[in-house]
Amino acid sequence: MTSADDLRAFKRDGRIVVVGASLAGLRAAEALRDEGFTGSLTMIGDELGEPYDRPPLSKQVLTGWVPAGGTALPRRRDIDAEWLLGVPASGLDLATHHVRLADGREVPFDRVLISTGVRARPWFVESEAALDGVFVVRTREHAESLQRALAAGPSRVLVIGAGFTGSEIASVCRERDIPVTVAELAPAPLVGALGAMIGEVAADMQRAHGVDLRCGVEVARLEGDAQGRFRRAHFDDGSTVDADVAVVALGSIRNTEWLRESGLAAGTWGITCDTGCRALDLNGHVTDDVFAAGDVARCPNPLYEDRLISLEHWANAVEQAEVAAHNMVSARADRRPHLSIPLFWSIQFGVNIKSVGVPTFADEVVVTQGSPDDHRFVTAYGYRGRVTAAVSFNNGKWLDHYRRLIETAAPFPPPCPTPDQPADRKPVPVDFPGPALLAQGATVVVADHDPGERRVTAVHRHRPEEGRTTTTGTPGTLQRIFDYSARADPYPLYAELRKTPVARQEDGSYVISTYREITDVLNDPHLSSDLGNLSRPPPPPEEGATSTFIHMDAPEHDRLRRMATRHFGPPHTPGLVTGLEGFLTAAVGSLIDDVAGREQIDIVDDFAFPLPVNVTCRLLGVPREDEPRFHLWVNDIMNSIDYNPETDPKEKLDKGVQARKDLRQCLGELVEQCHGRPGDGLLSRLANDDGPDGRMADAEIVATARLLLVAGHETVVNLIANGMLTLLRHPQVLQRLRDEPDLVVPLVEELLRYEPPVHIIPWRVAYSDVTVADTVIPQGSQIMLMLASGSRDPKRFHDPDRFDPDRHDNQHLGFGSGIHLCFGGPLARRETQIALSELVRRLDRPRLVADPPPYRPSPVLRGPIHLDIEQGHG
């Protein structure tokens, strides 16, 4: 049979599966039928209901002009497809040509189109994201719920993020005469997409319409009331805003996790494709039976130096879907590339903003028509002397002119095509990351510049920087950090280590010490937290014990973390953590009462050490009569963590082993007693919960409780002790905290950066070869992350060795980052805030007995083992 015969047979009887039943998926299905495909067509979507249009959700639906149910996408033709809706895809098997669904079914295919799109990036603290009144906007249900909340007339709306979606929502609020505060970490709205010039115009526009616009600040915490309703936001500058509604508009996440084991070049950046929308595998080879389209696809564009570009644009999704559909049913010689120039629009504050091209691919920008002051103008963007994009405010009719300039690589700056030439046409720097932004996460090697012949290899990669190439560091620096003599002040050694961002050690492990590389690794799905993935896995630390979810990877980690987090705050358990506030204050007060009259106090033994056990026992629902045993067990476990076989008696280790066994047994008995007896404690809630992920096994509940008791204890003890030590070394800040109690919130955040409780994550494991800062880390290698070094990286933090509770933009690594961000972080923060506030308020002229104090042996969990202070007259 000839290839033409094969193609005719495929078009007549083949099987095509489209994963992602939204705009790109539907338009591709229609195009397939238009192209003459009569075989079986299966549409898989994770949402129930017919495909709908998303742009109206943040515009017409929120204003009430269009009901959420009125956003269905118009059908261009019947597609005669089998619809499998409400069940997401969970895997792709290229060897057997099957799509696996989350319910266990498998769907066979001859060719598959992936158009799974993106989802809204949620608020980073799950318990705060679950507050009633906190929204994202991506689905029809999201928009419908937010519309109802706006129609109820909230006293104020907080919008977190001033990109296009956030700005459009703020505009809707002002149209409805609702007070709105917009918080944006960048210097101005839209800066990340359109640069500083447009950002200034957008900021003026928002403020002119009554928006309380706050730029250069970060929302640190969302606070709810006892009923689990959002009521207040805390900013990193110490200020607060009271509001009834918070809309999280922090961008999107591409839906590619289900492809992790597929062998495709898919990751956080999307699915790497050729210009014909054919997906590439991890080795850079084109997969002839797998195609991608829409927001999830990442394709090279010859107009932009063949950079891999991902676009979340409506027009791009439609055009790409039609190209993919054509190529799926066409002979190789008849396939066509997707080479259209991106188009985008947004309506906000009465202004129609339109763009053509890729504004982020530019180094200069110039106003070519009209006046920004009048909010009616056009700006052209240029890169190395040629036009690459244009943006218009209420002047979109000229964009076709600029499209032709982009297509022909016209010189920049271009002449003004109309009489309304601005007085000052001098180009200025565009003032956002340049073309390198478009290639983040991938390295592209082009073998030939002919788009029809070039071969593209895409491999997972972290962002390299010039001057940071390194393959081997100096192992001696790490050894000096681990030596006890460095415990009091390891920071000069961290600075030395940062000269080699990725340092290979003699044992084949790798040490990463700079902020950008650490955060990349912590957010990289190619890195594992499971020690079993090491090339030489160690024996399990506890025989017979179930691992905690911090030692697991997705999807099991995600399942257990979701189940535990459901009971860590609203809406399911609004009083569980917030209801501890009174208990925390009383517990702190009681411990201070016990030492108030003494001239000398050990902050660690007398205060920091007993507090977290009291709090966690209360949280878990441990009977009061059992609490003394829990204190003894935690004490023995903590002592054994610092065990040194050369200097400590073996009894110290043995007592820790026995304490772990006794603690597991006791927790298991308590969990067993909780079955069928719902109560307020976390053990009871987990034992009786049949939520969407099912019920935790008893051993999993015990493991989660152990995590809170032991890991939570280590964190809080060190954070309180390091915090008090830092305040005593900075008496002017201590006095400020006495005078300004609200300072404690940003102060604790700065403590987490300046003197964190955990200095090192001793291991992550590479699933496959990964490249970090131009260093290839082989599969199975151990990776050590120097968190405390990253939080003092001068390339990320200004004057990083200065303790500054007024510091803005404080995205520290004190609680890690990514999916393993500290589970108990919100509780640890509140414990420390109350502890330090009360200690400072009630202690009488406290002063250090010894500086530096004696430290724990561990370089990982760094903190004083004793912190003796004197108070009163001395």
Secondary structure, 3 states (H helix, E strand, C coil): CCHHHHHHHHHHHCEEEEECCCHHHHHHHHHHHHCCCCCEEEEEECCCCCCECCHHHHCHHHHCCCCHHHCECCCCCCCCCEEEECCCEEEEECCCCEEEECCCCEEECCEEEECCCEEECCCCCHHHHCCECEECCCCHHHHHHHHHHHHCCCCCEEEECCCHHHHHHHHHHHHCCCCEEEEECCCCCCHHHHCHHHHHHHHHHHHHCCCEEEECCCEEEEEECCCCEEEEEEECCCCEEECCEEEECCCEEECCHHHCCCCECEECCEEEECCCCEEEECCCCEEEEEEECHHHEEEEEHHHCCEEECCCCHHHHHHHHHHHHHHHCCCHHHCCCCCCCCEEEEEECCEEEEEEECCCCCCEEEEEEEEHHHCEEEEEEEECCEEEEEEEECCHHHHHHHHHHHHCCCECCCCCCCCCCCCCCCCEECCCCCHHHHHCCEEEEECCCCCCCCCEEEEECCCCCCCCCCCCCCHHHHHHHHCHHHCCCCHHHHHHHHCCCEEECCCCCEEECCHHHHHHHHCCCCEECCHHHCCCCCCCCCCCCCCCHHHCCCCHHHHHHHHHHCCCCCCCCCCCCHHHHHHHHHHHHHHHHHHCCCCEEEHHHHHHCHHHHHHHHHHHCCCHHHHHHHHHHHHHHHHHHCCCCCCCCHHHHHHHHHHHHHHHHHHHHHHHHHCCCCCCCHHHHHHCCCECCECCCHHHHHHHHHHHHHHHHHHHHHHHHHHHHHHHHCHHHHHHHHHCHHHHHHHHHHHHHHCCCCCCEEEEEECCCEEECCEEECCCCEEEECHHHHCCCCCCCCCCCCCCCCCCCCCCCCCCCHHHCCCCHHHHHHHHHHHHHHHHHHCCCCEECCCCCCECCCCCCCCECCCEEECCCC
